[in-house]
Amino acid sequence: MQPPRLFPLLSPDGTAYSPSISFPYRDPIFSSLTAGLIGALIPIATILFAQLFLRSFADFSSAILGLLYSLTAGTCFQVILKKTIGGLRPHFLAVCRPVIQEGVVGEGYNRIMFSVDQVCTGDTARIRNALQSFPSGHSEIAFAGLGYLAIYLFTHLGIGDRSNSSRAGFWRVLAVIAPILLATYIACTLVLGYHHHAHDCFFGAAIGMVTAVLGYRVVFRSLVDGGTNWKPRIGRRAKRAASMERSVDELEDGLGGRRRGRKMGLVKSSSRSGGALARNRRREDASVQVGETDIENENGHDSPV
């Protein structure tokens, strides 16, 4: 699949009409695989190194998941644009090797616009790649990975924490800028090597930064609030387990309260029954004493007259 493209080949006097696509072909400094590995492995290594100080599996798992979100979303976005819109790379004519056969007539004004099938005689794979200039995939993958790393360092080094009154060291600023500088260098090599136009790299970098921000925001609680932007979000399973533990604790507390209430009720009822028994015994003793007194009077004691 390649985007349909007409390109200016010749001017009316027979000279090259579009210098912007007439640059020579040069091998890229960073291949697509190399750029992808740089955008993925350097952030992963840095996040792993940070765990020596953080010692948090939740932070590690959330950071890696957000990085994968950023890389995957950005790659899908730029591939769709490449396949549907595309564009002519600066070295397009060097790869196309156009030859106007007899009877081939161009289109448009002065018949100077041609298609790939009409005039190109070069390698088919390189021609297909030369039609996919917009946006820059190298720039996107570099900024999606290294831009995500810059955000991670910015939040976890506490640069945006307004509650901290102490001055942050300049090394923290350098640590945040370093990934952006590396991503910018990767993008600039594509312009210098005649593989992309400047606007291709700018748009690819914008896609990468947008997906980096979204990927980080999905897995961490905030982006600008220095008090929470370093705290990972809780996953559904962990949240479900925490809610289950909370409900179990509440249930145990309720049952414990009921048991304590029952025990107190039993104590009160037993105290009431004990008091009643004591009163009955006192009454029985009093009646026995009265009966004994009456019997003694009847057996020989004179009653007063």
Secondary structure, DSSP 8 states (H G I E B T S, - for coil): -----EEE-B-TTSSBS-GGG-------SS-HHHHHHHHHHHHHHHHHHHHHHH--HHHHHHHHHHHHHHHHHHHHHHHHHHHHT-B--TTHHHHH-B---TT---BSGGG-EEEHHHHB-S-HHHHHHHTB-SS-HHHHHHHHHHHHHHHHHHHHTTTT-TT--S---HHHHHHHHHHHHHHHHHHHHHHHTTSS-HHHHHHHHHHHHHHHHHHHHHHBS-SS-TTTTTSB---HHHHHHHHHHHHHHHHHHHHHHHHHHHHHHHHHHHHHHHHHHHHHHHHHHHHHHHHHHHHHHHTT-----
